[in-house]
Each structure stands twice: as structure tokens, then as C-alpha cells.
Amino acid sequence: MDVNSNFYNVYAQSSKTAQESQANQSVKYLEESVCTCERRDTTILCKMCGFLIEGRIMRMTCPVHPRVFHLMDFSHCPHCHSTCLKECGTTTSQSKKSL
């Protein structure tokens, strides 16, 4: 075995273990992350026009499911297209469920 082939073998093994370590860290991060997909719907108020709608404000992407978008997540008001939204509390349908 010459020096070059020995160097290549050592380099290949170290890069393989580095890749495995990085993959293990990614899996560990996903396991520790909290899924935000199952947040409750709230009443959303547009601070510009006063429009009310039931849903959720789209604040963040889920660390476990980064490519998932929910139908009732709003980034802007459907009435005036403002981004000044505020969550006001649970919806009336959720209040009735909890009784």
C-alpha cells in the first residue's frame, strides 16, 4: 500500500464518519423539535379594517414539517390585504367544545 492510497482511505473514512455524525445530529434535532402544525384556531382581527376571521396567523414554519401549509393560516387580511393581524382568542366553536 503506497502513501497516496493510505491517505485516501483515511480521508474517506473520516469524511464518512463526519457525514454520519451530521445526519445523526439532524435526526436528533427533528426528534427534539415541537410540531406547530396542530395549533388551535383563533379569532383573527385585522387592525386596519376590523375584519374578523377564524383561523391562525402564519407566524412560522413547522420545524418538523417545513413544507406544510394549512388552509386556515393567514399571513394577510383577506379583505384589505394588510399584514397587521392580531389573534384575539379561541373561536366560539372551540369554546363550545370545551364546555
Buried (B, 14 or more C-beta within 10 A) or exposed (E): EEEEEEEEEEEEEEEEEEEEEEEEEEEEEEEEEEEBEEBEBBBBBBEBEEBEBBBBBBEEEBEBEEEEEBEEBBEBBEEEEEEEBEBEEBBEEBEEEEE
